[in-house]
Amino acid sequence: MFCDERNPMSKKVIIFDHVTKTYNLYKNSKQHLLSIFYKKVKCKKKKALDDVSFEIGQGESVALLGRNGAGKSTILKIITEVCFPTSGTVLVDGVVGALLELNSGFDPEFTGRENIYLKGNILGIPKQTIDSLLDDIIDFADIDEYIDQPVRTYSSGMKARLGFSINVNIKPDILIVDEALSVGDADFRKKCNKKVDQILSDKKTTLLFVTHSTAIAKSFCKRGIVLKKGSIVFDGSIDDAISSYEQLKP
């Protein structure tokens, strides 16, 4: 197993042990509803992950690379407990800051300030901790007086900025980024990049990065895991991983 040069003896904070995830695909919503009550309802089986095993240590910076449908998003959903494996074992040790759907978990009728506490509660962060981080979150989001307006009045960009600010300022043990660094204008993207660099500088935060941009992957990560049709086809240094990814057929 590849070991990050930053911390070769680091403890393992993410472990996937022979993980398979199979989705049942039904013809329509009616068939899906009937399947809850009747086991014999016909469906197609789709393996999103097929016997996937890997370990990521504390302080590692790892890129997940692969074409659309390779299984990258399914891995992130399992780590963040949006879904669960069909078989196999998953261990995640630490507070996870997930920059996936940045505006998920927001209540549109709550203000931005109220949603900071709501999202903190969803992430299991004590109110006292959110109190201490509140000013930093608001300052980074930079949405001015809108912080005390209902989120339903926000543009998609404003919601994304607030979501990013919450997740990077909670001081996560594991930071998961799924193309989220493309949010906002050029100045805000630079601000996001600088913040991620700052988080990683302590060599204790683990980064799991999903992107189609090999240049961005190389700038943040030292290790790459390449997936194809739900299976790992390469796991090693980021340069070799990029070469493997670029050789994949569409």
N, C-alpha and C positions, 0 to 999 in steps of 0.2 A: 504493500500500500504506500502510495506517495506521501511524503511527510514534508510539511512546509518548512522552509529554511528559517523562517522567523522564530519558530518554536517547535523544534523537532520532537521534544518530549512532552508536548502538550496533552492534557487530558482530552478525551473524546466528548464532544458536546452534541454531535449528531451521529447516530448509527442507524443505518438501514441494513437489516439482516434478512436476505432472501425475500424481499418484499414484492408482492404481486398485487396489482389493483385491476379488477375487472368491473366494467360497467355493463349494466343491462340496458339495452336499447329497445324501446317499445315503439310500435307503430304510431301511437298517439297517446294523448294524456289519459283517455279513457282506459286504454290497456294498462297504462302505468298504475292508475288507481286500482283497477281490478287485481293487479299483482300483489297488492298489500293484503288482500283477503284470500286470493287463490294462487297457490304455488305453481299451478300448471299453465298459467298464462304464458304464451310463447313470446320469446324475445331473442334478439341477437346479443351475443357476448362480444364485448370489445375490451381487449387487454391494453390498458394504458401503460402499465408497468409489468415487466415480465422477469421475475426473479432478480431484482436489483439489490446489490449489496455495495455499500461504501461506508467509510468512516471519515468524519471531519473533526479535527482537533481544535481546541481553543486557540484563537488567534490566527487561524488559517484564513486565507482569502481565496475562494474557489468560484470559478465560473462554470455554470451549466450551459453547455452548447448543444445545439441540435436544431434540425429543421422543425417547422410547425408539425405538431402531432407526435413529437419524439418522446414526450412524457415529462418535460421540464416543469410545466405548470402543475401537473399531478403531484410531483415530488414536493413542490412548495405548498400545495393544499394539504398534503398529509402532514408536513412539518408544522403548519399553522392550525392543524386540526379542523380544517374546513371539511375534509373527508378522511376516511380511515382505510387502511390496507385490507384487501380481501384475505391475504395471508402474509406471513412473515412478521418480523418484529421491528418496531421503530422506537428509538430513544432520542429525546430532545431534552437537553439539560441547560436551562437558563431562560431569562426573559427574552422573548422574541419581538423584535421590531420589524414588521413586515410591510415593505413599500410595494404592495400589490395594487389592489383597487383602492386608491388613496382616499376616496370619499366614502368607502364602505363603513358601516357602523354609525353614520351620522343620522340624527333625527332632524328632518327638515324644519320642524317647528321650533326646535331649540336654537338658541343663539350659538355663535361660534365658541364663545367662552363656555357655555353649558355643555357643548359637544366635546370640548377638551376633557371635561370631567367624565362625561359619559364614556368616551373612548378609553380613558384611563381605567375606568371601572371594568370595561370589557376585557382589557389587557391584564387585569388583576393587580393594578398599581394602587397602593393606598392613597387616600385623599391628601394626606399630609405631604406625600411626595409630589403629587400634582401641584399642590399649593406652592411648593418651593420651585417648581419648574415652569409655572404659569407665565411669568414675565418673559422668560427665554423663548417659550413656544410662540407667544403673541408677537414678540419682536421679530422672530425669524420668519413667521408667516407673512408679516408686513401687509396686512389687509386693512390697516387703519381702523376707522370707526365701525367698519362692518363686523368687527369681532363681537359686537353686542347687538347685531341684527340676526334675524332668523336665517338659517343656512339655506332655506328655500329661495332666498333673495340673492344668493351667491351665483356667480358664473362657475362653470366647470373648472376653470383655472384657479379661481379663489379656493374652491373646495380642495383641489389637489394640493395647493400650497399649504393649507391648514393641515391636511392629512399628512403631508411630508414632514411638516414641522413637528407634529406630535410624535411621529415615529422615530425621528432622529434625535429628539431632545429627551426621550425617556431613558437614555443611556442603556440601550439594549445589550445583552450578552451576545445575542445572535442577531445580525442585521441581514434581512433578506430583501433584495432589490430586484424587481422585475420590470425593467425598462422605465422605471419611475424617474430616472434622472433626465428624462426628456420633457418634464413638466415646465410650464411657464415660459417666459421669455429668456433671451440669451443671458442676461444678467442674473436671473434667478437660477438658471442651470449652473452657472459658474459658482454661485453661492452654495448650491446643493453639492456639487463636486467637492468644494472646499470643506464642507461640513462632514462629508463621508470620509475624506482624508483625515480630518481631525479625529473622528471616532476611531479610525483604524490605527492611529499613531500610538495608542497605548499598548498595542500588540496583545490585548486581551479580548477585544471584540472580534467575533468570527463573522466573516462576510460570505454570504452565498449570493452570487450575482447571476441573473439571467438576462442575456442580451443577444441580439443578432449582430451587434457591432463588435468585431474582433479587436478593433483599436481600443474601444472602451474597456473591454474585458482585460486586455493586456495592461492597461494603465492602472487597474485596480487589483488584479488577481495574479497569483503566482502558480496556481494549479488550475487545471481544467478537466472537467468530466464531460465526455461527449456521449450523447444518447442518440439512438436510432431505433425507431419503432418500439419504444418502451424498454430497450436494453442498453446497457453500457457497452460501448465499443472501444472506449479509450479513457484512461485515467492517468494523468501525469502532469508534467510541467506545462505551463500555459502556452509556451511556444509550440511544443509538440502537439498539444491539444488543438490549437488553432490550425495547424497543418492537417491534422486528422479531420477536423470539422470541414475544412475547405475542400477536402477530397470526397466528402459525402455526396452521393447523387441525390438530386431533388426528389 
